Every structure is written in C-alpha cells, then in structure tokens.
Amino acid sequence: MDLSEAYRQCEQITWTQARNFAYGIRLLPPPKRRGLAVIYAFARRIDDIGDGTLPAEEKIAALEQARQQILDLPEDPRDPVLLALADVARTFPVPMPAFGELIDGCVADVRGTSYQTFEDLLHYCRCVAGSIGRLSLGIFGTRHEAEHASRLADSLGVALQLTNILRDIREDHQNGRVYLPAEDLTKFDVDLAAPDSAQFRKLADFEVERARDWYATGMQLLPMLGWRSAACTGAMAGIYRRLLDRIAAEPQAVLDGRVSLSAGEKAAVAVRALARRVR
C-alpha cells in the first residue's frame, strides 16, 4: 500500500465514524485535514479495542500492543493507519506519547474504574480527551507559547469529555460504568438505577455549569490558532456546546435515550465557525 492510499483510508474512517469531529476536520487545509484524520483513525482503533467484545485481559493486551506500536511506530505497508501515522510523526510536531495517555484511560475503562472525586475524574478526562486536544494541537500549530496552548487544548478536551459523560449517562450505566464522581451523586442524593427527576436535574445543572467553565477556559485557545485551525476547533467545540445546551434545557432526556444534534444543526455550527462567528 502506498502512502496516499493509507491517508485516503484514514480519511474514510474519519468521515464514516467521527460523527461530530468530521464537521470540523473538513474545514482544515488538505495537509492538516489528512494529518488530523490519521490521529483520529488511530485514536478510534484504541477506543474500539476498549469498547469491543474481547475478554478484559485480551483487551488490555491489545491496548499494550498499541502502546508499543506508538513507541516503535513501524511503517507497516499492510496497515494503512500505522503507515500514515509514521508519516504524520515525521511531518508534524505531534506529541505521540499522548496516545499512551489515551490508552491509560481505556485500560481504566476495561478495569471498571470508578471515580470518587472530581479530581479523580479530571485525570481520566485528561487521559481520554485532553490527550486528543494536545495531539490535535500538534497538527494545528500555534502562533503563541506552546505550553500555554497545550494546557488550553487539554482544557477543551476535558470540556468535551464532560459533555460526553452527561450525554451517555444512561448507556454507560446500562454497561456497568459510572463516570460521575461518587461525591456528586451523594451530594445530590442521586441513584442512577432509579433517579428522582428533581434531584437529577440539580445534579445535571451542577455538571453542566462545571463543563461550561472548562469550555470558557478551553475556547481561549482559538485566537492562538491560524484561522482554519481555529474554525476546525470552533466547529468541534461548538457542536458539543450546543449538545450541552440541549442537555441543560432538558436533563431528563439523557435518562430516556441518547441526546444528539441533527446533521443540519452540526453543519450550521461548522459554517458559523468557518465565518468566525462561533459564540
């Protein structure tokens, strides 16, 4: 397989599986668009291992194999994702060890880790989502101090993950996973097996405001980016913020099913981001 075909396959993975991120990634110029699609494709591979049907120990072994691949990064012509990822590592200053943090988060999922405090959850969010923010920043580049931009990218990733946790609360609970901190559930007297609607609304309001604070910090990254990279980031964050607003308006909906935006709503957010009108 040649390199151009490897990139094409990574983009195909992104367009078919990145239901929210693809709207932003498409706004990038071609080299960055291809590079970020490769980052997504390998991150998706890691997520799929963690969410798959293998026994737990086999999942962990597969995740550790992925960790080793990042350390060695073999240019395997039989594997389009690894082939393209090796080229991305040569072309962009991507902090490849951040994939190891994503793997750490997936291992925690496999082991059924629960979170007693928000600080515990924050570490997990930084592993599974802040890492993606920092990897993406390696593709975007920044015109400002890199360490500060990296912290903001991490914060934006945390905001997106907190939104995911609220959106998926019903599905995760059905799968035996609880991400909300135990201290929050206790504080608002919420039992996710049979939540009282009034108490759950109070809990949801609290978590929504927490997520909004992380968005407020993370969105400070946008002025540090070139305009196409800022548009990409603004589109992805804008879609998730719109989703968070929907959850805030009707928290009960996340207990009844999966809350989502229509394709038209996502496209509209992306258009506004491209026009630099992300609110």
C-alpha positions in Angstrom: 0.0 0.0 0.0 1.4 3.4 -0.9 1.2 6.4 1.4 -1.5 8.3 -0.5 -3.8 5.3 -0.2 -3.1 5.0 3.5 -4.1 8.6 4.0 -7.2 8.0 2.0 -8.3 5.1 4.1 -7.7 7.1 7.3 -9.9 9.9 6.0 -12.6 7.3 5.1 -12.5 6.0 8.7 -12.9 9.6 9.9 -15.8 10.6 7.6 -17.7 7.4 8.4 -17.1 7.2 12.1 -16.4 10.7 13.5 -20.0 11.8 13.8 -19.1 15.1 15.4 -15.5 15.7 14.7 -15.7 15.3 11.0 -17.6 18.5 10.6 -14.6 20.4 12.0 -11.8 18.4 10.4 -13.2 19.0 6.9 -12.6 22.8 7.4 -8.8 22.3 7.6 -6.5 22.7 4.6 -5.6 19.3 3.0 -2.3 18.5 4.7 -3.7 19.2 8.2 -7.0 17.6 7.3 -5.2 14.4 6.3 -3.0 14.6 9.4 -5.8 15.0 11.8 -7.8 12.2 10.2 -4.8 9.9 10.9 -4.8 11.0 14.5 -8.5 10.2 14.7 -8.1 6.9 13.0 -5.5 5.6 15.4 -7.4 7.0 18.4 -10.5 5.3 17.1 -8.6 2.0 16.9 -7.7 2.4 20.6 -11.3 3.2 21.6 -12.6 0.2 19.6 -10.3 -2.1 21.5 -11.6 -0.8 24.8 -15.2 -0.9 23.8 -15.0 -4.2 22.0 -16.2 -7.7 23.0 -12.9 -9.3 23.9 -12.3 -10.6 27.4 -10.8 -7.9 29.7 -7.3 -9.4 29.8 -7.2 -9.7 26.0 -8.3 -6.1 25.6 -5.6 -4.9 27.9 -3.0 -7.0 26.0 -4.2 -5.4 22.7 -4.1 -1.9 24.2 -0.5 -2.6 25.4 0.3 -3.7 21.9 -1.0 -0.4 20.6 1.2 1.4 23.1 4.2 -0.5 21.8 3.3 0.5 18.3 3.5 4.1 19.3 6.9 3.6 20.8 8.2 1.8 17.7 5.9 3.2 15.1 6.6 0.6 12.4 5.9 1.7 8.8 3.9 -1.4 8.1 2.7 -1.3 4.5 -0.1 -3.8 5.4 -1.5 -1.3 8.0 -2.7 1.9 6.5 -3.2 3.7 9.8 0.3 2.9 11.1 1.9 3.7 7.7 0.2 7.1 7.7 0.8 7.7 11.4 4.6 7.3 10.9 4.4 9.9 8.2 2.4 12.3 10.4 5.1 11.9 13.1 7.7 13.0 10.7 5.7 15.8 9.2 4.1 17.5 12.3 5.3 18.1 15.9 2.7 15.8 17.3 3.3 14.7 20.9 2.9 11.0 20.1 3.3 9.9 23.8 -0.1 11.5 24.4 -1.6 8.3 22.7 -0.2 6.5 25.8 -2.5 8.6 28.0 -5.5 7.7 25.8 -4.5 4.1 26.3 -4.3 4.6 30.1 -7.8 5.9 30.1 -9.1 2.9 28.0 -7.4 0.5 30.4 -9.2 2.2 33.3 -12.5 1.6 31.4 -11.7 -2.0 30.9 -10.9 -2.4 34.6 -14.2 -0.7 35.5 -12.5 2.1 37.4 -14.9 4.4 39.2 -14.3 8.0 40.4 -14.8 9.1 43.9 -13.9 12.8 43.4 -13.8 15.3 40.6 -10.0 15.3 40.7 -10.1 11.5 40.0 -12.4 12.1 37.1 -10.4 15.0 35.8 -7.3 12.7 35.5 -9.4 10.3 33.4 -10.8 13.2 31.2 -7.3 14.4 30.6 -6.2 11.0 29.6 -9.0 10.2 27.1 -9.8 13.7 25.8 -7.2 16.2 26.8 -4.7 13.9 25.1 -6.7 14.3 21.8 -6.6 18.0 22.3 -2.9 18.0 22.6 -2.4 15.6 19.7 -4.6 17.9 17.6 -2.6 20.9 18.5 0.4 19.3 17.0 -1.4 19.3 13.7 -2.8 22.8 14.1 0.3 24.5 15.2 0.2 27.7 17.3 1.5 31.2 17.0 1.8 31.6 20.7 3.6 30.0 23.6 3.3 26.2 23.1 3.0 25.1 26.7 0.1 27.5 27.4 -1.7 26.5 24.2 -1.2 22.8 25.2 -2.9 23.5 28.6 -5.8 25.2 26.8 -6.2 22.3 24.4 -6.2 19.9 27.3 -9.0 22.0 29.0 -11.1 22.0 25.9 -10.7 18.2 25.7 -11.9 18.0 29.3 -15.0 20.1 28.5 -15.9 17.8 25.6 -15.5 14.7 27.7 -17.7 16.1 30.5 -20.3 16.6 27.8 -19.9 13.1 26.6 -20.3 11.8 30.1 -23.6 13.6 30.6 -24.9 12.6 27.1 -24.0 8.9 27.6 -25.0 8.5 31.3 -27.9 6.1 30.6 -25.9 3.9 28.1 -22.8 3.8 30.4 -24.9 2.9 33.4 -26.5 0.0 31.5 -23.0 -1.2 30.6 -21.9 -1.1 34.2 -20.0 2.2 34.0 -20.5 5.3 36.2 -18.2 8.2 35.4 -19.8 11.0 37.5 -17.9 11.3 40.8 -19.4 9.5 43.7 -19.2 12.6 45.8 -21.5 14.4 43.3 -24.0 11.6 43.3 -24.0 11.6 47.1 -24.3 15.4 47.3 -27.4 15.5 45.2 -28.8 12.2 46.5 -29.0 10.6 43.1 -29.2 6.8 42.5 -28.6 6.2 38.8 -30.5 2.9 39.0 -33.7 4.8 39.9 -33.0 8.6 39.8 -35.5 11.1 41.2 -36.1 13.6 38.4 -35.9 16.7 40.6 -32.7 15.6 42.2 -31.2 14.5 38.9 -32.0 18.0 37.4 -30.0 19.5 40.3 -27.1 17.2 39.6 -27.2 17.8 35.8 -27.3 21.6 36.4 -24.2 21.3 38.5 -22.3 19.2 36.0 -23.4 21.4 33.1 -22.0 24.5 34.8 -18.8 22.7 35.5 -18.5 21.8 31.8 -19.2 25.4 30.8 -16.4 26.6 32.9 -14.0 24.2 31.1 -15.3 25.4 27.8 -14.7 29.0 28.8 -11.1 28.2 29.5 -10.5 25.9 26.6 -12.0 28.3 24.0 -9.2 30.8 24.8 -7.2 28.5 22.5 -8.9 29.7 19.3 -7.1 33.1 19.0 -3.8 31.3 19.2 -4.5 29.3 16.1 -4.5 30.0 12.4 -8.0 30.8 11.1 -8.7 27.4 9.5 -7.4 25.5 12.6 -9.5 27.9 14.8 -12.5 27.2 12.6 -12.0 23.4 12.9 -11.6 23.7 16.7 -14.6 26.1 17.0 -16.8 23.8 15.0 -16.0 20.7 17.1 -16.3 22.6 20.3 -19.4 24.4 19.1 -21.2 21.2 18.3 -20.5 19.8 21.8 -21.5 23.1 23.5 -24.8 23.0 21.5 -25.3 19.5 22.8 -24.6 20.6 26.3 -27.1 23.4 26.0 -29.7 20.8 24.9 -28.9 18.7 27.9 -29.2 21.7 30.2 -32.6 22.5 28.8 -34.0 19.0 29.3 -31.8 16.9 31.6 -34.4 14.1 31.8 -33.7 13.4 28.1 -30.4 11.8 28.8 -32.1 9.2 31.0 -34.6 8.4 28.3 -32.3 8.0 25.4 -29.3 9.4 23.5 -29.4 13.2 23.0 -27.9 14.3 19.7 -27.9 17.1 17.1 -29.2 16.7 13.6 -26.7 16.7 10.6 -28.2 20.1 9.7 -27.6 21.6 13.1 -24.0 20.3 13.1 -23.4 21.7 9.6 -24.8 25.1 10.7 -22.3 25.2 13.6 -19.4 24.4 11.3 -20.5 27.2 8.8 -20.6 29.7 11.6 -17.2 28.5 12.9 -15.7 29.0 9.4 -17.1 32.5 9.3 -15.5 33.1 12.8 -18.9 33.6 14.4 -18.7 30.9 17.0 -20.3 32.3 20.1 
